[in-house]
Amino acid sequence: MQVLITHSSSTRSRVLQFSRLQLLAAGAALTVVLLLLSGTIYHYLFLKAAREGWPVVSQVVRLVVRDEFAQRDRFMRENLDAMAQRLGEMQAKLVKLDAIGERVSGLAGVKPADLAPLRRSSAASSAQGGVYLPLDTPSLEQLQASVASVDEAVDRSADIFTLVESRLFEARLEALMIPSSQPVSGGVGSGFGVRSDPITGRPALHTGLDFPAEVGTPIQAAAGGVVVGADWHPQYGNLLEIDHGNGLVTRYAHTSKYLVKRGDIVRRGQVVAEVGSTGRSTGPHLHFEVLVEGVPQDPARFLAGARNSSRTTAATR
């Protein structure tokens, strides 16, 4: 592009030549200048007119601002309606969750006295009839109060389920620590109580159960616990002792081989030794004892309890 510049007082003419890139740059610069100019006019003219109340301009500005505010109010109202509906659905689910929590806590053996502090903490809100959400669009303050109430209810439900989980875990641990699993498969050769001693023939107290089995038959732990003894005993031979807590100890006598050592933690059903005929024994068998605070108990009572529990569970299915 060329621009020819002439003047009457001069005989010479000047020619200006512009490339396409220069024209584009000039157009962009002009656009920026126009934008800045329009922004300046809006800021100093329209805003000043709105503040000072100019006859025509102020009315136009008010109409534009009023339309923007109306759209904003409509948008907020629609969002508040959606939030209120969602909050109502959450409250309904929390009511169901509270009912389930009460039933589950009863099944888990949680006493009502354990839940009393949680219920007292929510007594004020429950005495007022719960959260009130009017039929018309609620305000932001009402929604915030409702959200705070729901948050408190969620925390309360979480506390209840945490307590229930803890009690269920305690019950499971207690069941795992009770020696109710038969250590050797097969029948019982000699039971607990007074009998004729197999060596002397005299009446004597038999403090456990005898399980006849071949040498090397695996012996399983009757419950989980800690190995507190794996030593030789003049009468029991190779004697293994497992402490199950709460004063409960099981003994596995006349074994031929230990598979665990003192201090080991064992689980229910874990193979801990092998059947033998060591010590005061007339043949290969396992002599199994259960002691509570050092006093021998009839192991059949613990094994029968496990069988009865299994039958009850099967009957309820």
Secondary structure, DSSP 8 states (H G I E B T S, - for coil): -EEEE--TT-S--EEEE--HHHHHHHHHHHHHHHHHHHHHHIIIIIHHHHHHT-TTHHHHHHHHHHHHHHHHHHHHHHHHHHHHHHHHHHHHHHHHHHHHHHHHHHHTT--HHHHHHHHHHTHHHHHTTS----SS---HHHHHHHHHHHHHHHHHHHHHHHHHHHHHHHHHHHHHTS--S-SSSS--SB-SEEEE-TTT-SEEEE-SEEEE--TT-EEE-SS-EEEEEEEEETTTEEEEEEEEETTEEEEEEEEEEESS-TT-EE-TT-EEEEEB--SS-SSSEEEEEEEETTEEE-HHHHHHHHHHHHHHHHHH-
